[in-house]
Amino acid sequence: MARRCLNLAGRDAIGTEISRRLKWGARAGYAARGMVYLLVGGLAFLAAIGAGSTEGTHGALRTLLGQPFGSLLVSLLGLGLVAFALWRFAQSLADLDRHGTDPRALVIRLALFFSGVIHLALAVFVVSLIVAIGGSGGSGGSGGGSGDPTSGWLQWLFGHKGGRWAALALSLVPIGVGLAHIAKGWRAGYEKYIVFEPGSAPFLKPVCSFGLIARGLIFVVIGVLAFYAGGIYDATSAPGLEDALVAIQNLPFGGILFVLTALGLLAFSGYCFVEAGYRQIATGRLVAEMLDLA
């Protein structure tokens, strides 16, 4: 009996340590995503006031790489993005947020999985930048199109026979994701996962909502570009984040809209940092399954 109690105590201790590390990994991932959008939003704001050029996520990472200690900072971001991708896969496959298995829940879990794929692709791009710097001393690979993982799946489809039609159909996906972001921001649907510190909610909630709505609108623009302008894109230049930002700039009153979009991206980075600090990270089910498999 005593030995069994000791075994259970050891199992609990191991489970607690695994859970702690998983939570730190997830929080590091949210922070890394926040840093990426802080870069993109900051560069977009500078472009809006005429002090820079519009960049997507790849361009923002290249810009960071060119700064002092850029290789170290980009490498840390890459590790964080890998952690975030793995966390997304765990959320999706292990259903850590307990969405369930009804059709709506499965759509949410599928979106989480593809979010993991996109951020893992961004982490792979970070590795390619570091390898390019180490191998040639240059500023990284140039890449095609808008240089954005959001457009990667479109590029892949556009490059296959009959893929353009499939890509045009799947371009409705970012529109759906965008509308979901807008609804989540408008209804403050994130509140069930975030525990705000006392007194911070009145300030942080508007930032989170504005950021989610702004990112949602960008996804809608990407989807519209892919659907209606699909005929002008080829396998090396599918629409992505940078294209969406440029399209917003070219709209009537585009200057004002672009400033608001840049501020929205900065607000979304703030939302990511709020998640890094305050999101409830449910790891109990995953840890239990890991221990059962051990």
Beta strands, then each sheet from edge to edge (+ up, - down):
end
